Amino acid sequence: KGKLNVITMHAGEPYWAQVSVDGVPRGRTPLQLDLPAGKYQLRVERPGFRIEERRVLVAAGKPVVVKITLSP
């Protein structure tokens, strides 16, 4: 298993956003998930901001931190 940590920011401050992994809603940021090792499609959205998508590789035993700055 690996860990995925998703953080979203706006104007230099933490700012919540909804997170989906491979099309499945997983909660709001800041978010830490335990996932099997592999590749995932990460989608972050919040009303009034651009949707952000990233491909992430989760490796066993290595936490992955994804920090996204939200843009209106």
C-alpha positions in Angstrom: 0.0 0.0 0.0 1.0 3.6 -0.5 -0.2 6.9 0.8 -1.6 9.8 -1.3 -1.8 13.2 0.4 -3.7 16.0 -1.5 -3.4 19.6 -0.4 -5.1 22.5 -2.2 -4.2 26.2 -1.8 -5.5 29.6 -2.8 -3.8 32.9 -2.2 -1.1 31.1 -0.2 -3.6 29.6 2.3 -5.1 26.1 2.6 -8.4 26.0 0.8 -10.8 23.0 0.6 -11.7 21.3 -2.6 -13.5 18.1 -3.6 -11.2 15.2 -4.6 -12.1 12.3 -7.0 -9.7 9.4 -7.7 -10.4 7.5 -10.9 -13.8 9.0 -11.0 -14.8 8.0 -7.4 -15.4 10.9 -5.0 -13.1 10.5 -2.0 -13.7 13.6 0.1 -12.4 17.1 0.7 -8.8 18.4 1.0 -6.7 18.2 3.0 -7.0 14.5 2.3 -4.8 11.5 3.0 -5.7 8.2 1.4 -4.2 4.7 1.7 -4.2 3.3 -1.8 -2.7 0.2 -3.5 0.4 1.0 -5.5 -0.4 2.0 -9.0 -1.3 4.9 -11.3 -4.4 7.1 -10.6 -6.3 9.9 -12.2 -6.8 12.7 -9.6 -9.4 15.3 -10.1 -9.8 18.4 -7.8 -12.7 20.8 -8.0 -14.4 23.6 -6.2 -17.2 25.8 -7.4 -15.8 29.1 -8.9 -12.4 27.5 -9.6 -10.9 25.7 -12.6 -11.0 21.9 -12.4 -7.5 20.4 -11.9 -6.5 16.9 -13.1 -3.3 15.1 -12.4 -1.9 11.6 -13.1 -0.2 10.3 -9.9 1.9 7.3 -9.3 1.6 5.8 -5.8 4.4 3.5 -4.7 4.3 1.1 -1.8 5.8 2.5 1.3 6.4 6.0 -0.1 3.9 8.8 0.6 3.0 11.0 -2.4 2.1 14.6 -1.7 0.2 16.5 -4.4 -0.1 20.2 -3.8 -2.4 22.1 -6.1 -3.0 25.9 -6.3 -6.6 26.6 -7.2 -7.2 29.1 -10.0 -10.5 31.0 -10.5 
